[in-house]
Amino acid sequence: MKDYIVVIGAGLAGSEAAYQIAKRGIKVKLYEMKPKKFSPAHTSANFAEVVCSNSFKSNLLTNACGLLKEELRRLDSLLIKTADETSVPAGQALAVDRDIFSEKVTEKIKNNELIEVIDEEVTDIEALAKDGIVIVATGPLTSDALSTSIQKLTGKEDLHFYDAQAPIVEKDSINFDIAFYGNRYDCEKDEVPEEQSYINLPMNKEEYEKFVEELVNAEVVTLRDFEKKEIFEGCMPVEIMAKRGLDTLRFGPLKPVGFIDKRTGRRPYAIVQLRQDNKEATLYNLVGFQTNLKWGEQKRVFSMIPGLENAEFIKYGVMHRNTFINSTELLDNTFNFKSNKNIYFAGQITGVEGYVESISSGMCAAINACQQFEGKEKIEFSEETMIGALAKYISTPNEKFQPMNANYGILSSLDEKIKDKKLRYEKLSNRALEKLLHFDYNQDK
């Protein structure tokens, strides 16, 4: 066994992983292809480059990402500490001066005597893992050569090159005075569905036409040139479909055939279906609503759907270039590759989505790579913590697996039913931090 651990990629997850390994007294070889080669979205030679936004989201402990950041602070995350040090005014959110943030992370990594930085593009993961431990943290824009290596390792069908995801809402925020459970044709036969896998939202003519009008005029995200051809050949955004004609959606994903609106006793003019998105049936996605609308526009327009007027969107729809593996089949909840125990994955390539979530995965993978390096038992984070819930999400079998942000819907439920959302989130956060306090995560060697 080599006397060091390899980390591939010096983004958010890779930088955190390298720090956590070195912190435990183990040498690291950190491979980063910049500055010799850049991805289409990166421009800086520094590590942990923040590309899309300078916001690490809310700091509030009644916010899922706020909870995750606090967990990481308590576990001595280098990147969250650096984000705190380089923060700029952003109300209740943690936002950073992105240049200073990346500069400081790079400095701290390069000045660590246990971390050797190698400016090379890795093209063969298995060769590096032959007699040593490797963490693959190459991000959503993994190079073509390394993607080929990952395909060889995981199987072509388990590597995805773009996200085309529909929004996801919390079930408890759906208005069931309007919504009802049922599968197509079952409710016309007046049958009670055996499975509550679909929630249905009926629309009348006026509601439907107003919704379509707002949908086709809503603001969209501008895709980067390298994304356009690949994405739109693979999936049709709901707003593009709507622009093809007023009735296009009504004869497509919003087709009302096979349903009866219990309020009127008649077939609705159109119907939106929500499909169960997790085993606990706390999250539902909008069927056929892959979209490129801006997030604020998604909240505004999709809340016009009857039954979603107060919906809590835990994930908005996205359509962008994003290489990720089918982690639910390939990884365990320590981010270890099942078919080769010397390999770990971390970051957005695993199906966690977001800056803080990537940092979380890097920490979890690094801690367990160190445990393996030292011949110790793996550390599985509690599902009652956000870091553990994300690890569970990416490792739990799911035929419809899509990348996921931190959200309260993936945490283990409370023993009590609490209707007040803020109070419920507060209790979930307090429970998570209490769990961290009383569990030994073996932070130091």
N, C-alpha and C positions, 0 to 999 in steps of 0.2 A: 504493500500500500504506500502510495506517495505520501510525503510529509507535508502536504499542503492540500488545500481545496481550491478548485477552479471555479471562478464565477465568470460567465459569459454575458457581457453587457453592463455598462456603467450608467444605466438610467436610474430611475427612482428605486426600483426593486433591487437591481444589482448593486447599487451603491450601499443601500441599507444592509444587504446580505454580506457584502465584503466587510463592512464595519462590525457587524455582529460576530462574524467569524474571528476577526482579528482581536476583538475585545476579549474573546475566550482563549487567547494565547496561541491561536493556530494561524499558520502562514496562509496567505491567499495569493493566487495568481489571477488577476483581474484583466480579462481580455475586452478591449473596446476598439472597434474599427475606426472611430473618429480619432484624429483628424484626417487620416488617410482616405477614408470613405464616409460619405454621409447618406442617410436615408432621405427620401424626397421631402420630409417635413422638418428635418433638423438643419440648423445653420451654425450652431456654436460648438466649439471644440471642448467645452466644459462638460462635466458629468451632470447627471440629474437635470437635464435640460427640460424646462417646463414650456411646452409648445402651445397648447390650445388656449389656456387661460392661466392667469396668475393666482387664481383662487383655489384654496384647499377646502373650501366650503365652510359650513357653520362651525363655530366653537361651542355652541350651546350643548349642554348635556341632555337636552330633550330633542336632539337631532342625532340621527344614526351615525352620520360621519363625525359629528362632534364627539360622540361616545368613542368611536374607533380611535380618533386622535388622542383622547385622554388615556385610553388603554395603552397606546403606543408610547405616550409620554412616560407612563409609569413603568414601561418595559425598557426605557432608555433608548428610544429611537433616535438615531443620529439625524435623520432627515426632518422629523417633526421638531426636534430641538433647533435645527438650523432654520426651519421655516419660522419658528417663533422669534428667532434672533433677527431675521431679515424681513419681518412683517411690515406692511404699510396699512394705513387706515382703511378699514373695510367694514365698519359697523360690527356686527356680531360674527362676521366671517373671518377666517384666517387667510389673508392674501399676502403675497410676497413680492419683493422687488426681484423679478425672475433672474436678472443678470447677477445680482449680488448673491442670491440664493445658490445658484449653480457654481459660482466662483468659490464660495465658502465650502460647499460640499466637496468640490474638486481638491481644494487645498487640504482639507482634513483627510481625505483619502490618500492623496499623494504623499502627505507628510507622515503617514503611519508606516513605521519601519517593517511591519509584518505584511504589508500589502505591496505586491509587485505589479505595476501596471504595464500591460503588454499591448502596444498599439497594432493589433492585427485583427483581421477578420477571420473568425473561426468557420471552417467549412465541414468539419467532421467531428461530431459530438462523441460518437462511440470510441474513436481513437483516444480522446482525452479521458474517457471514463473507463478505459481498459483496466487500469490498476489504480484508480483514484476516484474521488468524489467530484461531481460537476453539478453546478447550479446554472440552468439555462434561464437567463433573464433578459431576453433580447427584444421584448416589447412588441407592440402591435404592428410595427413596420420592419419586421425581421427581413434581412437581406435575402435575395433570391438563392444564393448559394447555401446559406444556412437553412433556409426553408426547405430546400431539397434534402438536406441531412435530417431535418426533423420529420419530413415525409417518410423517409426511409425508416426512421426509428419508430414512428407512430402508426404508419399506414396512411395512404393518401386520403381515405375517406374520413380520417380523424383530424384533418387539418383544414381549417376554414380561412378564406382569404378576405372576407368582408362581413360586416355586420349588417343585417337588414332586420331590425327588431321593432316589434310593436310596443306601444306603451304598456306598462303594468300598473295596476291600481290595487290598493288594499280592499279586501272584500268588505271589511267593516265600514268603509266609507261609501259604499254603494247604497242607493235609496231603494229598498225592497218594497216600498209602496208602489213602485213602478216596475222594478226588475223582478224576474221570476226564473226559477231553474227549469231546465227542460232541453231535450234533444229534438232535432227536427222531426216532425210528424208525430212524436209521442204525445204532444199536448193537443194535437188535432183529434187524437183518439181518446183524449181525456185520461191518458195514462200518467201515473206518477213515475218520474225517472228513477231508475235504480241507482244511478250514479249522478252526483251533483257536480259534474265536470264542466257544465256550461251554464252561464248566467245570460239571460236574454233581456235586451233593452228595446222595447217597441217604440216606433216613431210614427206620428201621423204625417200627412202630406205637408202641412205647413212647417212642422218641425224639421222634416227631412230637407225641404227645399231651402230653408234658412241656413241649415247646417252646411249644405253643399255650397251655397253662396259664399259663406265665410271661409270654408275650406279652400276653395280655388283662389281666393284673394289673399290668403295668409302668407306671411313672409317665410321664405325657406332659407336653409343654410347653403352657402356657396361651397360646392365641392371643389377640392383640388383637382387639377387636370389629370393626374395619374389615377384618380379614383373613378372618374365619370364613366368610362366605357365599361369597366369591370362590374361596377355596381348595378347600373341600370340594365345591363343584359341579364342580370341574375334575378332581379325582383322589381316589381312595379310599385312605386310609392303611391299611397292612397290619394294624394292630392293630384298627381298626374292622371290617375285613373278617372277622377272626378271631372277633370277638364275635358275629357273625351265626350261628355254629354251629361245632361241633367240626370238621366235614368241609369247611367252606367253602373254606379254603385248599387242601385236597387236591383239590378239584374246580376250583380256580382257578389261581393262579400256581405252586402246588406240585404240580400235576397230574403223576403219574408215568407216564402213558401214553406208550409209545414208547421206554422205557428199560429196560435190564437192568443190575442191580447185578452187576458182575463178580465181587464177592466171594461172592455167593450163587447166581448164575446165574438169579435170578428178578427179576421186576419189583419195585422198591422200593415201600414203602407211600406215600411222598411223596418229592418231589425238589426241591431248591433249585437253580436255574440261576444261573450268574454269566456275564455278557456282557462281552466284551472292551471296554475303555473308552478305550484309546489305541492309536495306531499301533504302538508298540513292544511291545504285549501284556504290559506290566508291571503294568497296573491292570485290575481287573474289578469290575463293579457287580452288586449282588444284584437280579436281575430281579423286578419287581413289589413291591419293598420300600420304596416311598415311605412315610415314617413321620413321626409327630410325637412319638415317644418322646424323652425326655431322652437326651443323648449317653451318659452313664454307663450308662443302662438299655440302650441299643443295644449297647454293648460287652458287657454282661453277658448279655443275652438272645440276641443273634445269635451269640455265641461258643458257644452251646449246639448250634448246627447242626454235625453231624458234618463234620469237615474244616476248620472255622473255629475250633477250640478255641484256636489260637495266632495267629489272624489279626491282621494289622496293619491297622487301619482308618485310611486316610489321609484319609477324608472321611466324616462321618456324614450320615445322611439328614436332610433338612430339609423343612418345609412352611411357608412364610411369604411375605408380600408382598415382592416383590423385582422391580423393573423392571430388565430387562437386555436388551441388543440381541444379535442373532445375530452376534457379533463375528467368528466364523470365516469368515463370508462378507463382512463389511463392513469389517473393519480389517486393516491390515498389522501387522507385528511392532514398529512404532514407535507403535502406537495411532492411526495416521492413517487417516481415513475415505477409502476407496478412490475413492468417487464425487465427492468434493469435497476436494481436497488442503488447503484452508484450514481444515478441521475435524478436530480430534482428540477422542477420548473418553478418559476416565480414571475410575478408581474402580470401584465394584461394578456400575455400569451396563454395564461392558465384560465382565463375567463372571469377574473375579477376586473371590474371596470372603475377607473378613477385613480387619481394620484395617491390618495391615502390608502386605498385598497391595495394598490401595487406595493406600497411600502410595507403594509401588513403582511402580504404574501412573502416578500423578501425576508422579513424577520422570521416568519414561521419556518420557511425552508432552511434558512441559515442555522437556526437553533437546532433543528433536527439533523442537518448535515453534520454539525458539530457532535451531536450525541452519537451518531453513527461512527464518526471518525474516532471517538474515544471509547467505542465499544459499549455505550450506554443505551438504555431503553429510550425509544422515541417519546416525545412529549406531545400529547394531544390536547390542544386547547379546548376548554369547556365550551359546549354549544350555547351556553348562557352568556358567553362573551361575544362581542362582535367579531373579533379576530378568529374565534373558533367557529362561529356560525358561517363565516365566509369560507373557511376551510372545509366545513361540512357541505356547503352548497356546491362547491366545485368538485366534490368527490362522491356525491350521491347520484346514483343512476337517474337519468332524465333524458327521455327521447327528444325533448324539445329544448335541450340545453342552449342557453344563450348567456353571454357575459352579464354580470350583475354587479351593481353598486351595493354598498352597505345600506341596509334598511331594516327596520324593526320587524318586518314580516318574516325574516329568515331566522330570527332568534327563537329559542324555545319559549312557548307560551307561559304566561303567569298562571299560578294556581287559581287566581281569582279573576272574575270578569270585571273589567273596569271600562266603562263607556267613555269617560273623559279622556280624550287622546293625550293631552299634555301630561296628565297624571299617570296614565298607563306607560308612556314613554319614560317618564321620570323614574318609575318603579323598575322598569326593565334596565335602565342605565345604572341605577343604584345596585341592583342585583349583580350586574356584570362586573362592576368595579369591586364589589364585595368578593366576588368569586376570584378575581385577580389577586386580591389582598391575601387570601387564604390558600392559594395554590402555588406550589413551588415550580416556577418555570426555569429554574437553574440558570439564571441570567449570567452568572459569573463562573469562571472555571474554578 
